[in-house]
Amino acid sequence: MTSPSNDNQGVKGGPCPICKEPAAAGYAPFCSKRCADVDLHRWLTGGYAIPAAEDDSDGVSDPDGEPPQDS
């Protein structure tokens, strides 16, 4: 019995996530080195960052974790 490999050779996947061309086994899930490099650039420059929600509080809270009450 053979064990599954992790080299992506012969794996049929979906289209390239960058240009939508068919994926190439050597660059899976991308179609080429160019598209793989475009994706890497997006990761390194924050193109895939998840936007943070703004917090309306002023960052001050009591020990119970409750925000201060206005008097």
mmCIF file as Biopython writes it, N, C-alpha, C and O atoms, coordinates in Angstrom:
data_model
#
loop_
_atom_site.group_PDB
_atom_site.id
_atom_site.type_symbol
_atom_site.label_atom_id
_atom_site.label_alt_id
_atom_site.label_comp_id
_atom_site.label_asym_id
_atom_site.label_entity_id
_atom_site.label_seq_id
_atom_site.pdbx_PDB_ins_code
_atom_site.Cartn_x
_atom_site.Cartn_y
_atom_site.Cartn_z
_atom_site.occupancy
_atom_site.B_iso_or_equiv
_atom_site.auth_seq_id
_atom_site.auth_asym_id
_atom_site.pdbx_PDB_model_num
ATOM 1   N N  . MET A ? 1  ? 0.842   -1.175 0.000   1.0 0.0 1  A 1 
ATOM 2   C CA . MET A ? 1  ? 0.000   0.000  0.000   1.0 0.0 1  A 1 
ATOM 3   C C  . MET A ? 1  ? 0.887   1.238  0.000   1.0 0.0 1  A 1 
ATOM 4   O O  . MET A ? 1  ? 1.845   1.319  0.769   1.0 0.0 1  A 1 
ATOM 5   N N  . THR A ? 2  ? 0.572   2.194  -0.857  1.0 0.0 2  A 1 
ATOM 6   C CA . THR A ? 2  ? 1.362   3.419  -0.930  1.0 0.0 2  A 1 
ATOM 7   C C  . THR A ? 2  ? 0.693   4.528  -0.134  1.0 0.0 2  A 1 
ATOM 8   O O  . THR A ? 2  ? -0.531  4.586  -0.015  1.0 0.0 2  A 1 
ATOM 9   N N  . SER A ? 3  ? 1.519   5.394  0.401   1.0 0.0 3  A 1 
ATOM 10  C CA . SER A ? 3  ? 0.970   6.522  1.157   1.0 0.0 3  A 1 
ATOM 11  C C  . SER A ? 3  ? 0.812   7.719  0.226   1.0 0.0 3  A 1 
ATOM 12  O O  . SER A ? 3  ? 1.555   7.847  -0.747  1.0 0.0 3  A 1 
ATOM 13  N N  . PRO A ? 4  ? -0.138  8.588  0.512   1.0 0.0 4  A 1 
ATOM 14  C CA . PRO A ? 4  ? -0.335  9.759  -0.335  1.0 0.0 4  A 1 
ATOM 15  C C  . PRO A ? 4  ? 0.849   10.709 -0.199  1.0 0.0 4  A 1 
ATOM 16  O O  . PRO A ? 4  ? 1.424   10.849 0.880   1.0 0.0 4  A 1 
ATOM 17  N N  . SER A ? 5  ? 1.205   11.355 -1.295  1.0 0.0 5  A 1 
ATOM 18  C CA . SER A ? 5  ? 2.316   12.307 -1.258  1.0 0.0 5  A 1 
ATOM 19  C C  . SER A ? 5  ? 1.778   13.727 -1.162  1.0 0.0 5  A 1 
ATOM 20  O O  . SER A ? 5  ? 0.598   13.983 -1.404  1.0 0.0 5  A 1 
ATOM 21  N N  . ASN A ? 6  ? 2.649   14.622 -0.813  1.0 0.0 6  A 1 
ATOM 22  C CA . ASN A ? 6  ? 2.271   16.023 -0.675  1.0 0.0 6  A 1 
ATOM 23  C C  . ASN A ? 6  ? 2.876   16.890 -1.766  1.0 0.0 6  A 1 
ATOM 24  O O  . ASN A ? 6  ? 2.982   18.103 -1.586  1.0 0.0 6  A 1 
ATOM 25  N N  . ASP A ? 7  ? 3.273   16.315 -2.881  1.0 0.0 7  A 1 
ATOM 26  C CA . ASP A ? 7  ? 3.969   17.080 -3.911  1.0 0.0 7  A 1 
ATOM 27  C C  . ASP A ? 7  ? 3.055   17.699 -4.966  1.0 0.0 7  A 1 
ATOM 28  O O  . ASP A ? 7  ? 3.543   18.372 -5.873  1.0 0.0 7  A 1 
ATOM 29  N N  . ASN A ? 8  ? 1.752   17.490 -4.872  1.0 0.0 8  A 1 
ATOM 30  C CA . ASN A ? 8  ? 0.761   18.063 -5.789  1.0 0.0 8  A 1 
ATOM 31  C C  . ASN A ? 8  ? 0.935   17.626 -7.233  1.0 0.0 8  A 1 
ATOM 32  O O  . ASN A ? 8  ? 0.315   18.214 -8.120  1.0 0.0 8  A 1 
ATOM 33  N N  . GLN A ? 9  ? 1.744   16.631 -7.501  1.0 0.0 9  A 1 
ATOM 34  C CA . GLN A ? 9  ? 1.924   16.160 -8.859  1.0 0.0 9  A 1 
ATOM 35  C C  . GLN A ? 9  ? 0.695   15.362 -9.281  1.0 0.0 9  A 1 
ATOM 36  O O  . GLN A ? 9  ? 0.266   14.455 -8.568  1.0 0.0 9  A 1 
ATOM 37  N N  . GLY A ? 10 ? 0.140   15.693 -10.419 1.0 0.0 10 A 1 
ATOM 38  C CA . GLY A ? 10 ? -0.998  14.973 -10.948 1.0 0.0 10 A 1 
ATOM 39  C C  . GLY A ? 10 ? -2.318  15.315 -10.276 1.0 0.0 10 A 1 
ATOM 40  O O  . GLY A ? 10 ? -3.335  14.686 -10.568 1.0 0.0 10 A 1 
ATOM 41  N N  . VAL A ? 11 ? -2.324  16.278 -9.399  1.0 0.0 11 A 1 
ATOM 42  C CA . VAL A ? 11 ? -3.548  16.668 -8.722  1.0 0.0 11 A 1 
ATOM 43  C C  . VAL A ? 11 ? -4.296  17.656 -9.596  1.0 0.0 11 A 1 
ATOM 44  O O  . VAL A ? 11 ? -3.758  18.696 -9.976  1.0 0.0 11 A 1 
ATOM 45  N N  . LYS A ? 12 ? -5.523  17.328 -9.907  1.0 0.0 12 A 1 
ATOM 46  C CA . LYS A ? 12 ? -6.323  18.237 -10.712 1.0 0.0 12 A 1 
ATOM 47  C C  . LYS A ? 12 ? -7.046  19.179 -9.764  1.0 0.0 12 A 1 
ATOM 48  O O  . LYS A ? 12 ? -7.849  18.752 -8.935  1.0 0.0 12 A 1 
ATOM 49  N N  . GLY A ? 13 ? -6.755  20.454 -9.897  1.0 0.0 13 A 1 
ATOM 50  C CA . GLY A ? 13 ? -7.363  21.439 -9.024  1.0 0.0 13 A 1 
ATOM 51  C C  . GLY A ? 13 ? -8.224  22.390 -9.831  1.0 0.0 13 A 1 
ATOM 52  O O  . GLY A ? 13 ? -8.505  22.154 -11.006 1.0 0.0 13 A 1 
ATOM 53  N N  . GLY A ? 14 ? -8.627  23.433 -9.204  1.0 0.0 14 A 1 
ATOM 54  C CA . GLY A ? 14 ? -9.431  24.447 -9.861  1.0 0.0 14 A 1 
ATOM 55  C C  . GLY A ? 14 ? -8.556  25.402 -10.646 1.0 0.0 14 A 1 
ATOM 56  O O  . GLY A ? 14 ? -7.368  25.153 -10.848 1.0 0.0 14 A 1 
ATOM 57  N N  . PRO A ? 15 ? -9.141  26.475 -11.077 1.0 0.0 15 A 1 
ATOM 58  C CA . PRO A ? 15 ? -8.378  27.458 -11.841 1.0 0.0 15 A 1 
ATOM 59  C C  . PRO A ? 15 ? -7.421  28.245 -10.942 1.0 0.0 15 A 1 
ATOM 60  O O  . PRO A ? 15 ? -7.579  28.284 -9.722  1.0 0.0 15 A 1 
ATOM 61  N N  . CYS A ? 16 ? -6.448  28.857 -11.562 1.0 0.0 16 A 1 
ATOM 62  C CA . CYS A ? 16 ? -5.489  29.702 -10.863 1.0 0.0 16 A 1 
ATOM 63  C C  . CYS A ? 16 ? -6.249  30.825 -10.148 1.0 0.0 16 A 1 
ATOM 64  O O  . CYS A ? 16 ? -7.078  31.484 -10.776 1.0 0.0 16 A 1 
ATOM 65  N N  . PRO A ? 17 ? -5.995  31.063 -8.864  1.0 0.0 17 A 1 
ATOM 66  C CA . PRO A ? 17 ? -6.729  32.102 -8.137  1.0 0.0 17 A 1 
ATOM 67  C C  . PRO A ? 17 ? -6.380  33.521 -8.587  1.0 0.0 17 A 1 
ATOM 68  O O  . PRO A ? 17 ? -7.100  34.460 -8.245  1.0 0.0 17 A 1 
ATOM 69  N N  . ILE A ? 18 ? -5.308  33.699 -9.335  1.0 0.0 18 A 1 
ATOM 70  C CA . ILE A ? 18 ? -4.902  35.026 -9.789  1.0 0.0 18 A 1 
ATOM 71  C C  . ILE A ? 18 ? -5.503  35.356 -11.159 1.0 0.0 18 A 1 
ATOM 72  O O  . ILE A ? 18 ? -6.138  36.398 -11.322 1.0 0.0 18 A 1 
ATOM 73  N N  . CYS A ? 19 ? -5.302  34.466 -12.149 1.0 0.0 19 A 1 
ATOM 74  C CA . CYS A ? 19 ? -5.730  34.788 -13.517 1.0 0.0 19 A 1 
ATOM 75  C C  . CYS A ? 19 ? -6.826  33.877 -14.063 1.0 0.0 19 A 1 
ATOM 76  O O  . CYS A ? 19 ? -7.312  34.097 -15.173 1.0 0.0 19 A 1 
ATOM 77  N N  . LYS A ? 20 ? -7.221  32.860 -13.300 1.0 0.0 20 A 1 
ATOM 78  C CA . LYS A ? 20 ? -8.302  31.923 -13.661 1.0 0.0 20 A 1 
ATOM 79  C C  . LYS A ? 20 ? -7.954  30.959 -14.788 1.0 0.0 20 A 1 
ATOM 80  O O  . LYS A ? 20 ? -8.840  30.270 -15.293 1.0 0.0 20 A 1 
ATOM 81  N N  . GLU A ? 21 ? -6.670  30.889 -15.202 1.0 0.0 21 A 1 
ATOM 82  C CA . GLU A ? 21 ? -6.226  29.886 -16.169 1.0 0.0 21 A 1 
ATOM 83  C C  . GLU A ? 21 ? -6.141  28.533 -15.452 1.0 0.0 21 A 1 
ATOM 84  O O  . GLU A ? 21 ? -6.133  28.500 -14.222 1.0 0.0 21 A 1 
ATOM 85  N N  . PRO A ? 22 ? -6.077  27.427 -16.183 1.0 0.0 22 A 1 
ATOM 86  C CA . PRO A ? 22 ? -5.932  26.123 -15.527 1.0 0.0 22 A 1 
ATOM 87  C C  . PRO A ? 22 ? -4.633  26.057 -14.732 1.0 0.0 22 A 1 
ATOM 88  O O  . PRO A ? 22 ? -3.599  26.543 -15.190 1.0 0.0 22 A 1 
ATOM 89  N N  . ALA A ? 23 ? -4.680  25.461 -13.552 1.0 0.0 23 A 1 
ATOM 90  C CA . ALA A ? 23 ? -3.504  25.348 -12.699 1.0 0.0 23 A 1 
ATOM 91  C C  . ALA A ? 23 ? -2.503  24.373 -13.297 1.0 0.0 23 A 1 
ATOM 92  O O  . ALA A ? 23 ? -2.887  23.389 -13.930 1.0 0.0 23 A 1 
ATOM 93  N N  . ALA A ? 24 ? -1.216  24.648 -13.093 1.0 0.0 24 A 1 
ATOM 94  C CA . ALA A ? 24 ? -0.141  23.765 -13.538 1.0 0.0 24 A 1 
ATOM 95  C C  . ALA A ? 24 ? 0.371   22.988 -12.335 1.0 0.0 24 A 1 
ATOM 96  O O  . ALA A ? 24 ? 0.496   23.542 -11.242 1.0 0.0 24 A 1 
ATOM 97  N N  . ALA A ? 25 ? 0.668   21.709 -12.532 1.0 0.0 25 A 1 
ATOM 98  C CA . ALA A ? 25 ? 1.090   20.851 -11.425 1.0 0.0 25 A 1 
ATOM 99  C C  . ALA A ? 25 ? 2.335   21.386 -10.729 1.0 0.0 25 A 1 
ATOM 100 O O  . ALA A ? 25 ? 2.442   21.273 -9.508  1.0 0.0 25 A 1 
ATOM 101 N N  . GLY A ? 26 ? 3.263   21.956 -11.456 1.0 0.0 26 A 1 
ATOM 102 C CA . GLY A ? 26 ? 4.486   22.466 -10.863 1.0 0.0 26 A 1 
ATOM 103 C C  . GLY A ? 26 ? 4.302   23.714 -10.032 1.0 0.0 26 A 1 
ATOM 104 O O  . GLY A ? 26 ? 5.151   24.031 -9.199  1.0 0.0 26 A 1 
ATOM 105 N N  . TYR A ? 27 ? 3.210   24.429 -10.240 1.0 0.0 27 A 1 
ATOM 106 C CA . TYR A ? 27 ? 2.962   25.682 -9.526  1.0 0.0 27 A 1 
ATOM 107 C C  . TYR A ? 27 ? 1.628   25.683 -8.783  1.0 0.0 27 A 1 
ATOM 108 O O  . TYR A ? 27 ? 1.157   26.741 -8.364  1.0 0.0 27 A 1 
ATOM 109 N N  . ALA A ? 28 ? 1.021   24.523 -8.615  1.0 0.0 28 A 1 
ATOM 110 C CA . ALA A ? 28 ? -0.308  24.422 -8.008  1.0 0.0 28 A 1 
ATOM 111 C C  . ALA A ? 28 ? -0.361  25.199 -6.702  1.0 0.0 28 A 1 
ATOM 112 O O  . ALA A ? 28 ? 0.576   25.112 -5.908  1.0 0.0 28 A 1 
ATOM 113 N N  . PRO A ? 29 ? -1.394  25.933 -6.458  1.0 0.0 29 A 1 
ATOM 114 C CA . PRO A ? 29 ? -2.644  26.030 -7.215  1.0 0.0 29 A 1 
ATOM 115 C C  . PRO A ? 29 ? -2.601  27.083 -8.321  1.0 0.0 29 A 1 
ATOM 116 O O  . PRO A ? 29 ? -3.639  27.431 -8.884  1.0 0.0 29 A 1 
ATOM 117 N N  . PHE A ? 30 ? -1.402  27.594 -8.637  1.0 0.0 30 A 1 
ATOM 118 C CA . PHE A ? 30 ? -1.269  28.634 -9.651  1.0 0.0 30 A 1 
ATOM 119 C C  . PHE A ? 30 ? -0.958  28.033 -11.010 1.0 0.0 30 A 1 
ATOM 120 O O  . PHE A ? 30 ? -0.673  26.840 -11.113 1.0 0.0 30 A 1 
ATOM 121 N N  . CYS A ? 31 ? -1.012  28.856 -12.058 1.0 0.0 31 A 1 
ATOM 122 C CA . CYS A ? 31 ? -0.734  28.368 -13.403 1.0 0.0 31 A 1 
ATOM 123 C C  . CYS A ? 31 ? 0.711   28.600 -13.806 1.0 0.0 31 A 1 
ATOM 124 O O  . CYS A ? 31 ? 1.205   27.957 -14.732 1.0 0.0 31 A 1 
ATOM 125 N N  . SER A ? 32 ? 1.399   29.516 -13.120 1.0 0.0 32 A 1 
ATOM 126 C CA . SER A ? 32 ? 2.768   29.850 -13.500 1.0 0.0 32 A 1 
ATOM 127 C C  . SER A ? 32 ? 3.504   30.467 -12.317 1.0 0.0 32 A 1 
ATOM 128 O O  . SER A ? 32 ? 2.905   30.790 -11.291 1.0 0.0 32 A 1 
ATOM 129 N N  . LYS A ? 33 ? 4.825   30.624 -12.483 1.0 0.0 33 A 1 
ATOM 130 C CA . LYS A ? 33 ? 5.630   31.270 -11.465 1.0 0.0 33 A 1 
ATOM 131 C C  . LYS A ? 33 ? 5.193   32.717 -11.298 1.0 0.0 33 A 1 
ATOM 132 O O  . LYS A ? 33 ? 5.205   33.242 -10.184 1.0 0.0 33 A 1 
ATOM 133 N N  . ARG A ? 34 ? 4.808   33.370 -12.390 1.0 0.0 34 A 1 
ATOM 134 C CA . ARG A ? 34 ? 4.374   34.757 -12.323 1.0 0.0 34 A 1 
ATOM 135 C C  . ARG A ? 34 ? 3.180   34.908 -11.382 1.0 0.0 34 A 1 
ATOM 136 O O  . ARG A ? 34 ? 3.179   35.796 -10.530 1.0 0.0 34 A 1 
ATOM 137 N N  . CYS A ? 35 ? 2.174   34.062 -11.522 1.0 0.0 35 A 1 
ATOM 138 C CA . CYS A ? 35 ? 0.993   34.157 -10.661 1.0 0.0 35 A 1 
ATOM 139 C C  . CYS A ? 35 ? 1.332   33.796 -9.218  1.0 0.0 35 A 1 
ATOM 140 O O  . CYS A ? 35 ? 0.775   34.385 -8.291  1.0 0.0 35 A 1 
ATOM 141 N N  . ALA A ? 36 ? 2.232   32.842 -9.014  1.0 0.0 36 A 1 
ATOM 142 C CA . ALA A ? 36 ? 2.666   32.510 -7.659  1.0 0.0 36 A 1 
ATOM 143 C C  . ALA A ? 36 ? 3.378   33.706 -7.029  1.0 0.0 36 A 1 
ATOM 144 O O  . ALA A ? 36 ? 3.193   33.982 -5.844  1.0 0.0 36 A 1 
ATOM 145 N N  . ASP A ? 37 ? 4.191   34.418 -7.813  1.0 0.0 37 A 1 
ATOM 146 C CA . ASP A ? 37 ? 4.892   35.598 -7.306  1.0 0.0 37 A 1 
ATOM 147 C C  . ASP A ? 37 ? 3.934   36.754 -7.032  1.0 0.0 37 A 1 
ATOM 148 O O  . ASP A ? 37 ? 4.134   37.503 -6.076  1.0 0.0 37 A 1 
ATOM 149 N N  . VAL A ? 38 ? 2.908   36.909 -7.845  1.0 0.0 38 A 1 
ATOM 150 C CA . VAL A ? 38 ? 1.897   37.940 -7.599  1.0 0.0 38 A 1 
ATOM 151 C C  . VAL A ? 38 ? 1.210   37.678 -6.265  1.0 0.0 38 A 1 
ATOM 152 O O  . VAL A ? 38 ? 0.998   38.608 -5.486  1.0 0.0 38 A 1 
ATOM 153 N N  . ASP A ? 39 ? 0.860   36.425 -5.994  1.0 0.0 39 A 1 
ATOM 154 C CA . ASP A ? 39 ? 0.217   36.063 -4.736  1.0 0.0 39 A 1 
ATOM 155 C C  . ASP A ? 39 ? 1.150   36.313 -3.559  1.0 0.0 39 A 1 
ATOM 156 O O  . ASP A ? 39 ? 0.720   36.848 -2.537  1.0 0.0 39 A 1 
ATOM 157 N N  . LEU A ? 40 ? 2.418   35.935 -3.686  1.0 0.0 40 A 1 
ATOM 158 C CA . LEU A ? 40 ? 3.394   36.172 -2.618  1.0 0.0 40 A 1 
ATOM 159 C C  . LEU A ? 40 ? 3.526   37.667 -2.344  1.0 0.0 40 A 1 
ATOM 160 O O  . LEU A ? 40 ? 3.571   38.080 -1.185  1.0 0.0 40 A 1 
ATOM 161 N N  . HIS A ? 41 ? 3.587   38.471 -3.385  1.0 0.0 41 A 1 
ATOM 162 C CA . HIS A ? 41 ? 3.681   39.924 -3.216  1.0 0.0 41 A 1 
ATOM 163 C C  . HIS A ? 41 ? 2.471   40.467 -2.454  1.0 0.0 41 A 1 
ATOM 164 O O  . HIS A ? 41 ? 2.616   41.331 -1.589  1.0 0.0 41 A 1 
ATOM 165 N N  . ARG A ? 42 ? 1.296   39.969 -2.771  1.0 0.0 42 A 1 
ATOM 166 C CA . ARG A ? 42 ? 0.088   40.420 -2.063  1.0 0.0 42 A 1 
ATOM 167 C C  . ARG A ? 42 ? 0.158   40.077 -0.577  1.0 0.0 42 A 1 
ATOM 168 O O  . ARG A ? 42 ? -0.248  40.883 0.261   1.0 0.0 42 A 1 
ATOM 169 N N  . TRP A ? 43 ? 0.671   38.885 -0.239  1.0 0.0 43 A 1 
ATOM 170 C CA . TRP A ? 43 ? 0.817   38.506 1.168   1.0 0.0 43 A 1 
ATOM 171 C C  . TRP A ? 43 ? 1.833   39.402 1.865   1.0 0.0 43 A 1 
ATOM 172 O O  . TRP A ? 43 ? 1.589   39.873 2.976   1.0 0.0 43 A 1 
ATOM 173 N N  . LEU A ? 44 ? 2.966   39.636 1.219   1.0 0.0 44 A 1 
ATOM 174 C CA . LEU A ? 44 ? 4.039   40.390 1.859   1.0 0.0 44 A 1 
ATOM 175 C C  . LEU A ? 44 ? 3.737   41.875 2.018   1.0 0.0 44 A 1 
ATOM 176 O O  . LEU A ? 44 ? 4.286   42.522 2.910   1.0 0.0 44 A 1 
ATOM 177 N N  . THR A ? 45 ? 2.882   42.418 1.175   1.0 0.0 45 A 1 
ATOM 178 C CA . THR A ? 45 ? 2.562   43.845 1.263   1.0 0.0 45 A 1 
ATOM 179 C C  . THR A ? 45 ? 1.243   44.119 1.961   1.0 0.0 45 A 1 
ATOM 180 O O  . THR A ? 45 ? 0.790   45.264 1.979   1.0 0.0 45 A 1 
ATOM 181 N N  . GLY A ? 46 ? 0.613   43.104 2.537   1.0 0.0 46 A 1 
ATOM 182 C CA . GLY A ? 46 ? -0.624  43.297 3.287   1.0 0.0 46 A 1 
ATOM 183 C C  . GLY A ? 46 ? -1.867  43.350 2.426   1.0 0.0 46 A 1 
ATOM 184 O O  . GLY A ? 46 ? -2.912  43.808 2.886   1.0 0.0 46 A 1 
ATOM 185 N N  . GLY A ? 47 ? -1.781  42.897 1.199   1.0 0.0 47 A 1 
ATOM 186 C CA . GLY A ? 47 ? -2.937  42.902 0.309   1.0 0.0 47 A 1 
ATOM 187 C C  . GLY A ? 47 ? -4.053  41.973 0.758   1.0 0.0 47 A 1 
ATOM 188 O O  . GLY A ? 47 ? -5.209  42.156 0.377   1.0 0.0 47 A 1 
ATOM 189 N N  . TYR A ? 48 ? -3.709  40.973 1.570   1.0 0.0 48 A 1 
ATOM 190 C CA . TYR A ? 48 ? -4.706  40.026 2.050   1.0 0.0 48 A 1 
ATOM 191 C C  . TYR A ? 48 ? -5.080  40.277 3.518   1.0 0.0 48 A 1 
ATOM 192 O O  . TYR A ? 48 ? -5.641  39.396 4.169   1.0 0.0 48 A 1 
ATOM 193 N N  . ALA A ? 49 ? -4.778  41.451 4.033   1.0 0.0 49 A 1 
ATOM 194 C CA . ALA A ? 49 ? -5.057  41.755 5.434   1.0 0.0 49 A 1 
ATOM 195 C C  . ALA A ? 49 ? -6.556  41.810 5.689   1.0 0.0 49 A 1 
ATOM 196 O O  . ALA A ? 49 ? -7.328  42.267 4.846   1.0 0.0 49 A 1 
ATOM 197 N N  . ILE A ? 50 ? -6.949  41.340 6.855   1.0 0.0 50 A 1 
ATOM 198 C CA . ILE A ? 50 ? -8.344  41.400 7.271   1.0 0.0 50 A 1 
ATOM 199 C C  . ILE A ? 50 ? -8.548  42.731 7.974   1.0 0.0 50 A 1 
ATOM 200 O O  . ILE A ? 50 ? -7.834  43.027 8.932   1.0 0.0 50 A 1 
ATOM 201 N N  . PRO A ? 51 ? -9.494  43.539 7.531   1.0 0.0 51 A 1 
ATOM 202 C CA . PRO A ? 51 ? -9.689  44.839 8.176   1.0 0.0 51 A 1 
ATOM 203 C C  . PRO A ? 51 ? -10.172 44.665 9.614   1.0 0.0 51 A 1 
ATOM 204 O O  . PRO A ? 51 ? -11.002 43.802 9.903   1.0 0.0 51 A 1 
ATOM 205 N N  . ALA A ? 52 ? -9.648  45.487 10.497  1.0 0.0 52 A 1 
ATOM 206 C CA . ALA A ? 52 ? -10.031 45.439 11.909  1.0 0.0 52 A 1 
ATOM 207 C C  . ALA A ? 52 ? -11.213 46.365 12.143  1.0 0.0 52 A 1 
ATOM 208 O O  . ALA A ? 52 ? -11.327 47.417 11.512  1.0 0.0 52 A 1 
ATOM 209 N N  . ALA A ? 53 ? -12.083 45.968 13.047  1.0 0.0 53 A 1 
ATOM 210 C CA . ALA A ? 53 ? -13.221 46.808 13.416  1.0 0.0 53 A 1 
ATOM 211 C C  . ALA A ? 53 ? -12.732 47.862 14.401  1.0 0.0 53 A 1 
ATOM 212 O O  . ALA A ? 53 ? -11.956 47.562 15.309  1.0 0.0 53 A 1 
ATOM 213 N N  . GLU A ? 54 ? -13.181 49.073 14.221  1.0 0.0 54 A 1 
ATOM 214 C CA . GLU A ? 54 ? -12.822 50.156 15.126  1.0 0.0 54 A 1 
ATOM 215 C C  . GLU A ? 54 ? -13.562 49.991 16.439  1.0 0.0 54 A 1 
ATOM 216 O O  . GLU A ? 54 ? -14.744 49.647 16.456  1.0 0.0 54 A 1 
ATOM 217 N N  . ASP A ? 55 ? -12.864 50.239 17.541  1.0 0.0 55 A 1 
ATOM 218 C CA . ASP A ? 55 ? -13.442 50.149 18.867  1.0 0.0 55 A 1 
ATOM 219 C C  . ASP A ? 55 ? -13.817 51.557 19.313  1.0 0.0 55 A 1 
ATOM 220 O O  . ASP A ? 55 ? -12.977 52.456 19.285  1.0 0.0 55 A 1 
ATOM 221 N N  . ASP A ? 56 ? -15.066 51.761 19.724  1.0 0.0 56 A 1 
ATOM 222 C CA . ASP A ? 56 ? -15.535 53.087 20.107  1.0 0.0 56 A 1 
ATOM 223 C C  . ASP A ? 56 ? -15.114 53.490 21.513  1.0 0.0 56 A 1 
ATOM 224 O O  . ASP A ? 56 ? -15.219 54.665 21.863  1.0 0.0 56 A 1 
ATOM 225 N N  . SER A ? 57 ? -14.646 52.560 22.324  1.0 0.0 57 A 1 
ATOM 226 C CA . SER A ? 57 ? -14.271 52.900 23.692  1.0 0.0 57 A 1 
ATOM 227 C C  . SER A ? 57 ? -12.929 53.613 23.707  1.0 0.0 57 A 1 
ATOM 228 O O  . SER A ? 57 ? -12.173 53.566 22.737  1.0 0.0 57 A 1 
ATOM 229 N N  . ASP A ? 58 ? -12.645 54.278 24.827  1.0 0.0 58 A 1 
ATOM 230 C CA . ASP A ? 58 ? -11.387 55.017 24.948  1.0 0.0 58 A 1 
ATOM 231 C C  . ASP A ? 58 ? -10.266 54.148 25.506  1.0 0.0 58 A 1 
ATOM 232 O O  . ASP A ? 58 ? -9.180  54.656 25.785  1.0 0.0 58 A 1 
ATOM 233 N N  . GLY A ? 59 ? -10.503 52.861 25.671  1.0 0.0 59 A 1 
ATOM 234 C CA . GLY A ? 59 ? -9.490  51.943 26.136  1.0 0.0 59 A 1 
ATOM 235 C C  . GLY A ? 59 ? -9.382  51.849 27.642  1.0 0.0 59 A 1 
ATOM 236 O O  . GLY A ? 59 ? -8.535  51.113 28.147  1.0 0.0 59 A 1 
ATOM 237 N N  . VAL A ? 60 ? -10.229 52.587 28.392  1.0 0.0 60 A 1 
ATOM 238 C CA . VAL A ? 60 ? -10.195 52.562 29.846  1.0 0.0 60 A 1 
ATOM 239 C C  . VAL A ? 60 ? -11.341 51.696 30.335  1.0 0.0 60 A 1 
ATOM 240 O O  . VAL A ? 60 ? -12.484 51.869 29.911  1.0 0.0 60 A 1 
ATOM 241 N N  . SER A ? 61 ? -11.033 50.760 31.230  1.0 0.0 61 A 1 
ATOM 242 C CA . SER A ? 61 ? -12.083 49.924 31.799  1.0 0.0 61 A 1 
ATOM 243 C C  . SER A ? 61 ? -11.742 49.656 33.257  1.0 0.0 61 A 1 
ATOM 244 O O  . SER A ? 61 ? -10.594 49.804 33.675  1.0 0.0 61 A 1 
ATOM 245 N N  . ASP A ? 62 ? -12.753 49.261 34.025  1.0 0.0 62 A 1 
ATOM 246 C CA . ASP A ? 62 ? -12.501 48.937 35.434  1.0 0.0 62 A 1 
ATOM 247 C C  . ASP A ? 62 ? -12.005 47.497 35.519  1.0 0.0 62 A 1 
ATOM 248 O O  . ASP A ? 62 ? -12.007 46.795 34.508  1.0 0.0 62 A 1 
ATOM 249 N N  . PRO A ? 63 ? -11.585 47.041 36.683  1.0 0.0 63 A 1 
ATOM 250 C CA . PRO A ? 63 ? -11.025 45.687 36.812  1.0 0.0 63 A 1 
ATOM 251 C C  . PRO A ? 63 ? -11.991 44.581 36.388  1.0 0.0 63 A 1 
ATOM 252 O O  . PRO A ? 63 ? -11.543 43.488 36.044  1.0 0.0 63 A 1 
ATOM 253 N N  . ASP A ? 64 ? -13.303 44.831 36.401  1.0 0.0 64 A 1 
ATOM 254 C CA . ASP A ? 64 ? -14.266 43.814 35.992  1.0 0.0 64 A 1 
ATOM 255 C C  . ASP A ? 64 ? -14.370 43.699 34.483  1.0 0.0 64 A 1 
ATOM 256 O O  . ASP A ? 64 ? -15.071 42.826 33.971  1.0 0.0 64 A 1 
ATOM 257 N N  . GLY A ? 65 ? -13.676 44.577 33.766  1.0 0.0 65 A 1 
ATOM 258 C CA . GLY A ? 65 ? -13.757 44.573 32.323  1.0 0.0 65 A 1 
ATOM 259 C C  . GLY A ? 65 ? -14.910 45.390 31.774  1.0 0.0 65 A 1 
ATOM 260 O O  . GLY A ? 65 ? -15.128 45.429 30.563  1.0 0.0 65 A 1 
ATOM 261 N N  . GLU A ? 66 ? -15.649 46.045 32.661  1.0 0.0 66 A 1 
ATOM 262 C CA . GLU A ? 66 ? -16.763 46.865 32.223  1.0 0.0 66 A 1 
ATOM 263 C C  . GLU A ? 66 ? -16.260 48.269 31.868  1.0 0.0 66 A 1 
ATOM 264 O O  . GLU A ? 66 ? -15.358 48.781 32.531  1.0 0.0 66 A 1 
ATOM 265 N N  . PRO A ? 67 ? -16.821 48.889 30.848  1.0 0.0 67 A 1 
ATOM 266 C CA . PRO A ? 67 ? -16.422 50.258 30.519  1.0 0.0 67 A 1 
ATOM 267 C C  . PRO A ? 67 ? -16.891 51.218 31.610  1.0 0.0 67 A 1 
ATOM 268 O O  . PRO A ? 67 ? -17.874 50.932 32.294  1.0 0.0 67 A 1 
ATOM 269 N N  . PRO A ? 68 ? -16.212 52.345 31.786  1.0 0.0 68 A 1 
ATOM 270 C CA . PRO A ? 68 ? -16.615 53.297 32.825  1.0 0.0 68 A 1 
ATOM 271 C C  . PRO A ? 68 ? -18.004 53.857 32.547  1.0 0.0 68 A 1 
ATOM 272 O O  . PRO A ? 68 ? -18.383 54.081 31.397  1.0 0.0 68 A 1 
ATOM 273 N N  . GLN A ? 69 ? -18.756 54.079 33.623  1.0 0.0 69 A 1 
ATOM 274 C CA . GLN A ? 69 ? -20.112 54.643 33.522  1.0 0.0 69 A 1 
ATOM 275 C C  . GLN A ? 69 ? -20.047 56.151 33.645  1.0 0.0 69 A 1 
ATOM 276 O O  . GLN A ? 69 ? -19.315 56.675 34.485  1.0 0.0 69 A 1 
ATOM 277 N N  . ASP A ? 70 ? -20.803 56.853 32.818  1.0 0.0 70 A 1 
ATOM 278 C CA . ASP A ? 70 ? -20.882 58.316 32.916  1.0 0.0 70 A 1 
ATOM 279 C C  . ASP A ? 70 ? -21.751 58.681 34.086  1.0 0.0 70 A 1 
ATOM 280 O O  . ASP A ? 70 ? -22.805 58.076 34.284  1.0 0.0 70 A 1 
ATOM 281 N N  . SER A ? 71 ? -21.335 59.669 34.877  1.0 0.0 71 A 1 
ATOM 282 C CA . SER A ? 71 ? -22.104 60.086 36.051  1.0 0.0 71 A 1 
ATOM 283 C C  . SER A ? 71 ? -23.069 61.179 35.705  1.0 0.0 71 A 1 
ATOM 284 O O  . SER A ? 71 ? -23.801 61.655 36.573  1.0 0.0 71 A 1 
#
